[in-house]
Structure formats: structure tokens, C-alpha cells
């Protein structure tokens, strides 16, 4: 179901923008994963802040259904989404590496998959807004 929804969303964008967004997302994902593996910092404290920011993003998108965003606000929204899901990639990678037992790795893999997809969609939105300007 997720792949079908993603396919429908991507079909509204030009092919070159989709490819750029995919390559940027892949680079960011690999870079943040390597950063998390080599870092000595405990990222487990980021969870409540990330969740609060995610709720703010969701509420903003609900408001956007009734009051459509202008291009500038949409650019800010996509940028904030990119930062948020980059933070979630670091948090979830740390959680998988340090805190989850082997029985919970499927949940961790699904979390990283959703982080990747959401980062990709926000980068796609960001690139599309930048190209339209």
C-alpha cells in the first residue's frame, strides 16, 4: 500500500526532479547513518522533541488542507520536514544500534523505511518549489 501511495505522489513531479530527490535522499541517509555509527553522543534524548515537532508538522498540514499554503510557506514547511526526518534517521539508527534487541529489528527497519520515504517526499517537495521559483 505504501509503494502505491508513493507512486501516485511521485507521478505528479517531473522525472529529473524525482531522480535528484532520490539521489539527495540516499546521500543524506547514508551520511547520517555513518555519522550516527561513529558518534559517541547519546541520541535517545531527541525522541520527545522529534515527536513534538512531528505533531506540529501534522497539525500544520491539517491546517493546510483548509487554508492552502503559499509558495514561501510551503518551502519553509518542506525544509522543516527535511530537518525533522533527518533527525528521525539519526534517532532511529541510534535506537536500532544501541537499544533494540534482535527481536525488535523489524520494527526498527520499518521506522528507518518510513524516515527514508518521508525525507524523500519532503526533499521532492523542496526541489519542486525551488524549481518553480
N, CA and C atoms as a LAMMPS dump frame, in Angstrom:
ITEM: TIMESTEP
0
ITEM: NUMBER OF ATOMS
399
ITEM: BOX BOUNDS ff ff ff
-5.0000000000000000e+02 5.0000000000000000e+02
-5.0000000000000000e+02 5.0000000000000000e+02
-5.0000000000000000e+02 5.0000000000000000e+02
ITEM: ATOMS id mol type element x y z
1 1 1 N 0.823 -1.197 0
2 1 2 C 0 0 0
3 1 3 C 0.861 1.253 0
4 2 1 N 1.93 1.238 0.773
5 2 2 C 2.81 2.399 0.848
6 2 3 C 3.459 2.676 -0.506
7 3 1 N 3.864 1.636 -1.221
8 3 2 C 4.51 1.822 -2.518
9 3 3 C 3.531 2.408 -3.535
10 4 1 N 2.294 1.978 -3.5
11 4 2 C 1.286 2.526 -4.41
12 4 3 C 1.065 4.007 -4.126
13 5 1 N 0.937 4.36 -2.865
14 5 2 C 0.739 5.758 -2.477
15 5 3 C 1.933 6.606 -2.889
16 6 1 N 3.132 6.071 -2.684
17 6 2 C 4.342 6.785 -3.077
18 6 3 C 4.389 6.965 -4.591
19 7 1 N 4.006 5.936 -5.326
20 7 2 C 3.983 6.028 -6.781
21 7 3 C 3.022 7.087 -7.283
22 8 1 N 1.868 7.165 -6.664
23 8 2 C 0.89 8.187 -7.048
24 8 3 C 1.439 9.578 -6.739
25 9 1 N 2.063 9.75 -5.588
26 9 2 C 2.613 11.058 -5.213
27 9 3 C 3.737 11.473 -6.157
28 10 1 N 4.591 10.536 -6.516
29 10 2 C 5.736 10.844 -7.373
30 10 3 C 5.29 11.151 -8.804
31 11 1 N 4.173 10.604 -9.223
32 11 2 C 3.711 10.808 -10.601
33 11 3 C 3.354 12.262 -10.903
34 12 1 N 3.2 13.086 -9.89
35 12 2 C 2.88 14.491 -10.098
36 12 3 C 4.115 15.353 -10.361
37 13 1 N 5.308 14.78 -10.284
38 13 2 C 6.549 15.528 -10.446
39 13 3 C 7.27 15.088 -11.71
40 14 1 N 8.149 15.947 -12.203
41 14 2 C 8.958 15.616 -13.374
42 14 3 C 9.998 14.565 -12.997
43 15 1 N 10.395 13.775 -13.979
44 15 2 C 11.328 12.68 -13.736
45 15 3 C 12.685 13.126 -13.236
46 16 1 N 13.208 14.25 -13.748
47 16 2 C 14.528 14.701 -13.302
48 16 3 C 14.502 15.158 -11.847
49 17 1 N 13.398 15.756 -11.418
50 17 2 C 13.279 16.171 -10.016
51 17 3 C 13.208 14.947 -9.109
52 18 1 N 12.492 13.917 -9.544
53 18 2 C 12.377 12.688 -8.749
54 18 3 C 13.745 12.035 -8.595
55 19 1 N 14.512 11.971 -9.688
56 19 2 C 15.845 11.37 -9.622
57 19 3 C 16.774 12.171 -8.716
58 20 1 N 16.749 13.497 -8.834
59 20 2 C 17.569 14.34 -7.958
60 20 3 C 17.189 14.133 -6.493
61 21 1 N 15.892 14.104 -6.225
62 21 2 C 15.424 13.92 -4.848
63 21 3 C 15.85 12.565 -4.307
64 22 1 N 15.777 11.529 -5.133
65 22 2 C 16.184 10.197 -4.694
66 22 3 C 17.67 10.147 -4.385
67 23 1 N 18.495 10.745 -5.243
68 23 2 C 19.943 10.737 -5.01
69 23 3 C 20.318 11.567 -3.783
70 24 1 N 19.681 12.705 -3.605
71 24 2 C 19.947 13.528 -2.421
72 24 3 C 19.521 12.783 -1.16
73 25 1 N 18.355 12.163 -1.2
74 25 2 C 17.866 11.408 -0.046
75 25 3 C 18.809 10.267 0.293
76 26 1 N 19.269 9.555 -0.72
77 26 2 C 20.202 8.455 -0.492
78 26 3 C 21.499 8.957 0.126
79 27 1 N 22.028 10.071 -0.38
80 27 2 C 23.251 10.641 0.178
81 27 3 C 23.084 11.093 1.615
82 28 1 N 21.979 11.772 1.899
83 28 2 C 21.711 12.231 3.268
84 28 3 C 21.538 11.041 4.202
85 29 1 N 20.806 10.028 3.755
86 29 2 C 20.554 8.848 4.581
87 29 3 C 21.86 8.125 4.922
88 30 1 N 22.698 7.904 3.93
89 30 2 C 23.98 7.226 4.173
90 30 3 C 24.869 8.075 5.067
91 31 1 N 24.927 9.384 4.803
92 31 2 C 25.752 10.269 5.618
93 31 3 C 25.318 10.312 7.073
94 32 1 N 24.028 10.426 7.313
95 32 2 C 23.528 10.466 8.691
96 32 3 C 23.705 9.128 9.396
97 33 1 N 23.555 8.037 8.661
98 33 2 C 23.763 6.718 9.26
99 33 3 C 25.217 6.538 9.669
100 34 1 N 26.148 6.914 8.795
101 34 2 C 27.57 6.811 9.137
102 34 3 C 27.923 7.728 10.302
103 35 1 N 27.347 8.929 10.313
104 35 2 C 27.573 9.843 11.428
105 35 3 C 27.103 9.237 12.744
106 36 1 N 25.936 8.625 12.73
107 36 2 C 25.381 8.036 13.949
108 36 3 C 26.237 6.878 14.436
109 37 1 N 26.732 6.056 13.515
110 37 2 C 27.56 4.914 13.91
111 37 3 C 28.883 5.349 14.528
112 38 1 N 29.489 6.43 14.042
113 38 2 C 30.792 6.835 14.562
114 38 3 C 30.694 7.778 15.749
115 39 1 N 29.527 8.342 15.998
116 39 2 C 29.36 9.311 17.072
117 39 3 C 29.299 8.626 18.436
118 40 1 N 29.819 9.306 19.427
119 40 2 C 29.77 8.814 20.806
120 40 3 C 28.604 9.427 21.583
121 41 1 N 27.839 10.299 20.941
122 41 2 C 26.75 11.011 21.597
123 41 3 C 25.535 10.098 21.759
124 42 1 N 24.81 10.281 22.857
125 42 2 C 23.586 9.526 23.113
126 42 3 C 22.401 10.297 22.516
127 43 1 N 21.851 9.781 21.431
128 43 2 C 20.762 10.453 20.724
129 43 3 C 19.38 10.077 21.246
130 44 1 N 19.306 9.289 22.293
131 44 2 C 17.997 8.839 22.781
132 44 3 C 17.163 9.984 23.362
133 45 1 N 17.776 11.066 23.761
134 45 2 C 17.045 12.209 24.303
135 45 3 C 16.319 13.034 23.252
136 46 1 N 16.58 12.752 21.979
137 46 2 C 15.937 13.512 20.906
138 46 3 C 14.479 13.111 20.688
139 47 1 N 14.094 11.939 21.162
140 47 2 C 12.775 11.383 20.875
141 47 3 C 11.601 12.294 21.178
142 48 1 N 11.487 12.822 22.4
143 48 2 C 10.329 13.683 22.71
144 48 3 C 10.285 14.958 21.871
145 49 1 N 11.446 15.535 21.581
146 49 2 C 11.484 16.753 20.772
147 49 3 C 11.079 16.464 19.326
148 50 1 N 11.555 15.338 18.805
149 50 2 C 11.183 14.951 17.447
150 50 3 C 9.688 14.67 17.346
151 51 1 N 9.149 14.005 18.356
152 51 2 C 7.717 13.706 18.337
153 51 3 C 6.885 14.988 18.405
154 52 1 N 7.291 15.923 19.246
155 52 2 C 6.587 17.206 19.327
156 52 3 C 6.639 17.962 18.008
157 53 1 N 7.802 17.948 17.368
158 53 2 C 7.937 18.611 16.072
159 53 3 C 7.098 17.905 15.009
160 54 1 N 7.027 16.584 15.083
161 54 2 C 6.202 15.833 14.137
162 54 3 C 4.726 16.175 14.311
163 55 1 N 4.285 16.301 15.549
164 55 2 C 2.891 16.674 15.787
165 55 3 C 2.606 18.08 15.258
166 56 1 N 3.563 18.997 15.418
167 56 2 C 3.395 20.343 14.873
168 56 3 C 3.314 20.299 13.349
169 57 1 N 4.124 19.447 12.721
170 57 2 C 4.097 19.303 11.267
171 57 3 C 2.763 18.726 10.795
172 58 1 N 2.256 17.742 11.522
173 58 2 C 0.964 17.134 11.161
174 58 3 C -0.167 18.146 11.315
175 59 1 N -0.171 18.888 12.413
176 59 2 C -1.219 19.893 12.618
177 59 3 C -1.153 20.985 11.55
178 60 1 N 0.054 21.37 11.18
179 60 2 C 0.214 22.367 10.129
180 60 3 C -0.324 21.849 8.804
181 61 1 N -0.091 20.567 8.522
182 61 2 C -0.612 20.012 7.267
183 61 3 C -2.137 19.94 7.284
184 62 1 N -2.738 19.668 8.447
185 62 2 C -4.201 19.697 8.54
186 62 3 C -4.738 21.103 8.293
187 63 1 N -4.075 22.091 8.836
188 63 2 C -4.481 23.477 8.588
189 63 3 C -4.328 23.804 7.104
190 64 1 N -3.265 23.262 6.484
191 64 2 C -3.027 23.493 5.061
192 64 3 C -4.096 22.907 4.163
193 65 1 N -4.845 21.94 4.646
194 65 2 C -5.951 21.386 3.858
195 65 3 C -7.038 22.443 3.667
196 66 1 N -7.316 23.199 4.711
197 66 2 C -8.388 24.19 4.664
198 66 3 C -7.916 25.561 4.191
199 67 1 N -6.669 25.902 4.483
200 67 2 C -6.08 27.174 4.073
201 67 3 C -4.784 26.865 3.334
202 68 1 N -4.834 26.752 2.013
203 68 2 C -3.643 26.338 1.252
204 68 3 C -2.446 27.257 1.497
205 69 1 N -1.27 26.642 1.486
206 69 2 C -0.027 27.371 1.726
207 69 3 C 0.365 28.172 0.49
208 70 1 N 1.043 29.282 0.738
209 70 2 C 1.71 29.99 -0.341
210 70 3 C 3.033 29.291 -0.631
211 71 1 N 3.697 29.71 -1.672
212 71 2 C 4.956 29.046 -2.045
213 71 3 C 6.033 29.207 -0.986
214 72 1 N 6.123 30.377 -0.395
215 72 2 C 7.153 30.602 0.62
216 72 3 C 6.911 29.726 1.838
217 73 1 N 5.676 29.668 2.29
218 73 2 C 5.373 28.836 3.454
219 73 3 C 5.562 27.361 3.134
220 74 1 N 5.23 26.956 1.915
221 74 2 C 5.426 25.569 1.503
222 74 3 C 6.91 25.221 1.483
223 75 1 N 7.744 26.175 1.086
224 75 2 C 9.195 25.979 1.099
225 75 3 C 9.701 25.822 2.53
226 76 1 N 9.207 26.64 3.436
227 76 2 C 9.584 26.538 4.85
228 76 3 C 9.098 25.216 5.437
229 77 1 N 7.884 24.822 5.098
230 77 2 C 7.309 23.561 5.578
231 77 3 C 8.152 22.368 5.12
232 78 1 N 8.528 22.354 3.843
233 78 2 C 9.34 21.251 3.313
234 78 3 C 10.734 21.242 3.941
235 79 1 N 11.313 22.415 4.164
236 79 2 C 12.629 22.49 4.81
237 79 3 C 12.567 21.961 6.238
238 80 1 N 11.528 22.35 6.96
239 80 2 C 11.351 21.854 8.326
240 80 3 C 11.146 20.343 8.327
241 81 1 N 10.385 19.833 7.366
242 81 2 C 10.185 18.388 7.245
243 81 3 C 11.486 17.653 6.963
244 82 1 N 12.335 18.234 6.124
245 82 2 C 13.644 17.618 5.839
246 82 3 C 14.494 17.546 7.102
247 83 1 N 14.525 18.626 7.857
248 83 2 C 15.295 18.624 9.109
249 83 3 C 14.719 17.635 10.112
250 84 1 N 13.408 17.594 10.212
251 84 2 C 12.752 16.698 11.16
252 84 3 C 13.058 15.24 10.844
253 85 1 N 12.899 14.839 9.605
254 85 2 C 13.115 13.434 9.274
255 85 3 C 14.596 13.074 9.216
256 86 1 N 15.47 14.061 9.026
257 86 2 C 16.898 13.801 9.2
258 86 3 C 17.187 13.488 10.665
259 87 1 N 16.55 14.236 11.557
260 87 2 C 16.683 13.942 12.983
261 87 3 C 16.142 12.571 13.335
262 88 1 N 15.028 12.196 12.725
263 88 2 C 14.468 10.866 12.967
264 88 3 C 15.382 9.757 12.446
265 89 1 N 16.085 9.989 11.347
266 89 2 C 17.031 8.987 10.844
267 89 3 C 18.134 8.758 11.867
268 90 1 N 18.67 9.839 12.415
269 90 2 C 19.718 9.712 13.434
270 90 3 C 19.17 9.001 14.667
271 91 1 N 18.002 9.414 15.132
272 91 2 C 17.401 8.833 16.332
273 91 3 C 17.095 7.349 16.147
274 92 1 N 16.466 6.999 15.039
275 92 2 C 16.099 5.599 14.819
276 92 3 C 17.319 4.718 14.576
277 93 1 N 18.334 5.244 13.889
278 93 2 C 19.565 4.472 13.695
279 93 3 C 20.236 4.205 15.033
280 94 1 N 20.287 5.227 15.88
281 94 2 C 20.863 5.04 17.213
282 94 3 C 20.056 4.019 18.012
283 95 1 N 18.743 4.125 17.938
284 95 2 C 17.877 3.203 18.673
285 95 3 C 18.083 1.765 18.212
286 96 1 N 18.169 1.554 16.917
287 96 2 C 18.396 0.2 16.395
288 96 3 C 19.751 -0.322 16.839
289 97 1 N 20.756 0.526 16.757
290 97 2 C 22.128 0.105 17.051
291 97 3 C 22.364 -0.147 18.536
292 98 1 N 21.792 0.657 19.404
293 98 2 C 22.145 0.606 20.826
294 98 3 C 21.061 0.06 21.744
295 99 1 N 19.797 0.182 21.371
296 99 2 C 18.751 -0.098 22.346
297 99 3 C 17.823 -1.252 21.999
298 100 1 N 17.688 -1.59 20.732
299 100 2 C 16.737 -2.634 20.359
300 100 3 C 17.365 -4.016 20.452
301 101 1 N 16.564 -4.973 20.853
302 101 2 C 17.013 -6.368 20.858
303 101 3 C 16.834 -6.931 19.448
304 102 1 N 17.473 -8.057 19.139
305 102 2 C 17.314 -8.645 17.798
306 102 3 C 15.865 -8.969 17.438
307 103 1 N 15.018 -9.198 18.418
308 103 2 C 13.611 -9.469 18.121
309 103 3 C 12.865 -8.222 17.636
310 104 1 N 13.4 -7.051 17.903
311 104 2 C 12.725 -5.798 17.562
312 104 3 C 13.286 -5.133 16.307
313 105 1 N 14.165 -5.819 15.58
314 105 2 C 14.795 -5.197 14.422
315 105 3 C 13.822 -4.941 13.275
316 106 1 N 12.757 -5.7 13.188
317 106 2 C 11.773 -5.45 12.129
318 106 3 C 11.102 -4.099 12.361
319 107 1 N 10.769 -3.807 13.611
320 107 2 C 10.191 -2.506 13.939
321 107 3 C 11.181 -1.384 13.602
322 108 1 N 12.454 -1.606 13.896
323 108 2 C 13.471 -0.611 13.579
324 108 3 C 13.633 -0.41 12.084
325 109 1 N 13.586 -1.5 11.327
326 109 2 C 13.709 -1.394 9.872
327 109 3 C 12.524 -0.638 9.277
328 110 1 N 11.341 -0.882 9.793
329 110 2 C 10.157 -0.162 9.311
330 110 3 C 10.27 1.322 9.655
331 111 1 N 10.79 1.631 10.834
332 111 2 C 10.977 3.033 11.22
333 111 3 C 11.934 3.737 10.268
334 112 1 N 13.054 3.082 9.946
335 112 2 C 14.009 3.69 9.019
336 112 3 C 13.424 3.822 7.617
337 113 1 N 12.648 2.842 7.204
338 113 2 C 11.989 2.905 5.897
339 113 3 C 11.054 4.11 5.825
340 114 1 N 10.256 4.304 6.856
341 114 2 C 9.338 5.444 6.875
342 114 3 C 10.09 6.774 6.939
343 115 1 N 11.209 6.805 7.678
344 115 2 C 12.037 8.013 7.714
345 115 3 C 12.562 8.341 6.322
346 116 1 N 13.037 7.315 5.613
347 116 2 C 13.574 7.5 4.265
348 116 3 C 12.49 8.026 3.326
349 117 1 N 11.319 7.408 3.362
350 117 2 C 10.223 7.812 2.475
351 117 3 C 9.786 9.248 2.774
352 118 1 N 9.64 9.584 4.043
353 118 2 C 9.21 10.939 4.396
354 118 3 C 10.268 11.978 4.052
355 119 1 N 11.548 11.646 4.254
356 119 2 C 12.614 12.561 3.853
357 119 3 C 12.592 12.747 2.339
358 120 1 N 12.418 11.659 1.599
359 120 2 C 12.346 11.731 0.14
360 120 3 C 11.197 12.63 -0.314
361 121 1 N 10.032 12.461 0.265
362 121 2 C 8.877 13.275 -0.135
363 121 3 C 9.082 14.754 0.188
364 122 1 N 9.725 15.044 1.319
365 122 2 C 9.982 16.448 1.657
366 122 3 C 11.055 17.053 0.763
367 123 1 N 12.087 16.289 0.431
368 123 2 C 13.105 16.789 -0.498
369 123 3 C 12.491 16.991 -1.878
370 124 1 N 11.627 16.084 -2.291
371 124 2 C 10.93 16.222 -3.569
372 124 3 C 10.097 17.502 -3.592
373 125 1 N 9.401 17.747 -2.534
374 125 2 C 8.582 18.963 -2.417
375 125 3 C 9.462 20.211 -2.433
376 126 1 N 10.583 20.146 -1.733
377 126 2 C 11.516 21.267 -1.669
378 126 3 C 12.103 21.564 -3.046
379 127 1 N 12.575 20.535 -3.747
380 127 2 C 13.149 20.735 -5.078
381 127 3 C 12.109 21.258 -6.062
382 128 1 N 10.901 20.766 -5.979
383 128 2 C 9.842 21.233 -6.869
384 128 3 C 9.531 22.706 -6.618
385 129 1 N 9.47 23.101 -5.358
386 129 2 C 9.213 24.512 -5.036
387 129 3 C 10.353 25.404 -5.497
388 130 1 N 11.575 24.917 -5.37
389 130 2 C 12.722 25.719 -5.791
390 130 3 C 12.769 25.853 -7.311
391 131 1 N 12.367 24.822 -8.04
392 131 2 C 12.387 24.89 -9.496
393 131 3 C 11.281 25.801 -10.03
394 132 1 N 10.153 25.864 -9.338
395 132 2 C 9.043 26.699 -9.791
396 132 3 C 9.29 28.183 -9.581
397 133 1 N 10.253 28.541 -8.775
398 133 2 C 10.521 29.962 -8.496
399 133 3 C 11.227 30.618 -9.635
